[in-house]
Amino acid sequence: MSLIQETRRILRAYGISPKKRLGQNFVVDAGLLDRMVSYAQIRGDEAVLEIGAGLGFLTRLLAERCRKVIAVELDPKLTGILRDHLSAFGNITILQGDILNLSVPPFSKAVSSPPYSISSPIVYWLIERNFECDVLIFQKEFADRLVAQPDSEDYGSLTVLTYYRTDVDLLEPVPRNAFWPQPSVDSVIVRLRPKKPPFQLRDESVFFELVRALFTQRNRKVRSAIKLFLKKLKLSDGEIKEWSEMIPFINRRTRELTPEDFGVMANEVADKMHEKDLL
């Protein structure tokens, strides 16, 4: 029986229809699931996280290859299916709820096809944790943002912050018929691997907050765009004007700055914040 036939059979047996609002497009290409596991180079002693376990097809493959699988699923009905169909495996921990709000046990790798609606929060959540690699399916438009070049349409805070923490590989395109129901967008398998930061920062929190603030005004020059960030420091109007004239790259637009440029700017801001006991 093919995975698409199996998917329809299981959902029919439980009286469930895929929920579009939850991004329930199930991967029904067995070869694709095998390649995802292969890309992650799963070892037998590892704990692996799966975000959006769905009907458990990928969960089963992972459980056959690693020490422990942490399978997270938001939909309680699908969680019930997982518990029924994977009960024979003693190395699967099933967690029901929103991954962003759960206490998740330690893991070394994540292999998942998460809902596209939470792609950005998932990436930010993952890069804040210790891991060896993550292999995930994302919408192609989102994946392009992860590897975008400065001054391009896709370039943004996600690009800069991901670049600082990880190496990103776009491994292969995923056809729409690899899912059921078929999504209306193209997809790609992405691999994230942690790396040594490419530049030194005085304070990472300042860097992350500054990048996010500046990209809310990506087309404005730094002199103007940085004022939003400076106002949050409760500086006087005079101090805001003084700082916004002394920061590097004030005549360049946010979208034109490289990640390294943001690092230089964040260090200058952090130094000034230390002088004023704001850090």
N, C-alpha and C positions, 0 to 999 in steps of 0.2 A: 504494500500500500504506500503510495506517495505521501509526502508530508502535507500536501494541500488536501488530499483525501482524508488523512488522519486529522487534520485541523478541523475540517468541516464535520467529521464524525463526532469528535469530542465536543465541539460547541453545540451540536445538535442534541447530543445525549444529555447535556447539562442545561439545555434551553437557554443558551447564551448567544447574543449577537455581538460582534466587535463594536466597541465604543469609539467613535471617531474623536470625541472630546478627550479621550485618554491616549490617543495616538496608537490604537491597537491595530497595527499592521504586522501580522505574524510572519517571521521568516520561514519560508517553505521550500527552500533550496538546500538540500542536505549537503551538497558539495561546498556551498558557501559557508555553512556552519563548520564543516571540517577544516576549511582554509582559515577561518578565524582562529580556531584552536591552534592550528599550526603556526600562524603568524605570532601568536603569543608564546610559543615554545614552552608549553606547560610542562612542569616537572612534577614528579610524584609526591614531593614533600611540600607542595605549595598550598596555600589557601587562596582561592580565586573568588572574586566578587562578580556577580551578574546583576545588572540593574534592569529591571523590567523582564522578569523571567518568563512571563506569558504562559505558554502551555508546557514548557519544560524540555523542549527538544535540545536546545543548547545546554541546558542544565545537566541533562543526562550525559552528554558527551564530555562535559567538564568533569563530572563526578567519576567517570571511568578513567580519568587521567591524572587526577590530583588528589591530595590528601583531604581537602575540604572545600566545599562550595557554599558560599553565602549567597543565597538567591533572594532578591528583594522584589516584591511585586505589590503595586499599589491597590489593585482591584481585589477585593476580598473574595469574589467569586472565582477568579483565576487562582488565587491563593489556595482555595479549597481543592481545585483540580490538581494543583501541584502536589498538595499533601496526599491526595488519593493515588496519583500516578507515580510518585517518586518514593513511596513509603518503603520500598525494598532497599533503598540506598541509606546506609547509616552515616554517610559523610556529607549529607546535605542539610544545611540550616536554612529554613525558609522564614523570612521576615516579611510581615505584611505592613505596608505603610509607605510614606513618602521618604525616599532615600535621603533627602536633604534634611529631614527632621528625625531620623532614626540614629540610635547608637549602634554603629556597625563594628563588629569585631575586626581585628587587624587582618589585612590581606596583602599579598604581594603583587597580584595582577588583577585587572578587571577585564572581562571579555563580555561584551553586551551589545544589544541593539536597543538602546533606550528610546523612550518617546522623544520625538524631535522637538516638542514644545519646551523641553527642559534642557536642551543641549548646552546652552551657555552656563546655567547654574551647575550642571553636571561637570563640565570642564573645570570651572573654578573650584568646585568641591574636590575633585580628584587631584588637582595640582597642589593643593594644600596638604596632601597626605603623602606618606612614605609608600612608594610602589616601585616595581621594577619596570613594568610596562602596562599600557592599557590598549586594548584593541576594541574599537567601537565602530558601529555603523552610524553615520551622520548624513543629513541632507547635504548634497553637493555644495549648495550655496553656502551653508555654514562651514563646511570643510575648507572651502576656498578662503574664507575669512581667517582661518587659522594660519595660513601660509601666505597671506597677502603682502605685497610690497608697499612701502611708504608712498603716499600720494596716489594710491589706487582707490577705487570705489569701495573695495572690500576691506581696506585697512582700517583698524580701529583698536580700541582698548583691549579687546579679546586677543588680537594678534600680538600686541606688545607684551601683555602679561603672560601669555602662553609661551612666547619666545624666550622670555626670561627664565622660565622654569623647565621647559621641555624641548626636545627635538620632535618635530611632527613629520610623519610620513603618510602620504596619501597612497595607499597600497593598491587598490583596484576599484573600478566603478562597480556599482551594484545595480543590475537591471530592475526595473519596476516589477517584473513578473517573478522576482525572487520573494515577493511578499504577497500575502493574502489577508485582507483585500489589498489590491495594488494601490500604492500612494500616487499622488499626482505630481510628485517631484522625483528628481534623480538623486541617487545616494552614492556613498563611497565608504570603503573601509579605511579607517584612520588608526594609526598607531602613535601613541604618545610615550616617549621615554624620557625620564628625568635626566637632567644634565647639570653640570657645574655652571652656576650663573656666569654669563658671558661678560659681566662687568660688576664691579663692587659697589655696594650701596651703603650709605651711612645708616639708613633706616628703611626697611622694606615696606613698612606700612605707609610711610610718606610717599614712596614710589607708587604703590598700588592706588592710593587715594588720589594722588596728583594726576596719574594717567586717566583714571576714570572721569575726573572732573574736567580735564581739558578736552576730552573727546565728546563731552556734551555740547561742545562748540567747535567741532572739528574743522570748520572752514574759516574760523576767525584767527587773527594773529595772536600769538602767545601773550602779548602785552595786555590784550583785552580778555582772552579766554581764562587766564590764570586768576583773575579777580574773584571768580566764583569760589575757587579753592581758598584764596586768602581771606575772604569774608568769613569762612567757617572757623578761622583761627581767632576771630574776634579782635582783629587789628583795627586801629583807627583808620579813618579815611586817608590821613596823611601817610601812615605806614603802608597801607595798601598801594598807594601811588608810588611811594619810594621803592617798595619791593618789586612791583611790576615793571619798573624801569631798570632794575639791576639784575634781574633774572636772565640767564643766557637765552639766546634764540628768540628774543621778544618780537622781532620783525618777521619771523617765519610763522606759517600757519600750522596749526596742530597736526593736520593730516600729513604734512611734509616731514615731520620729525622722525628720525630712526629710533628704535628702542634704546640705543646707546645715548642718543640726545636726551631722551627722557631721563635716563640714569644720571647724566650730568646735571640736568635741571633739578631733579629730586635731591641730589646731594647738596646743591646750593641752598635749596629751600630748607633742608634738614639742618644745615649749619646755622642758618639764620634763626630757625626755631630753637635750637639749642642755646644760642646767644640770649634769647628772650625767655628761656626756661619754659618753652612751649612743648618740649618733649621730655 
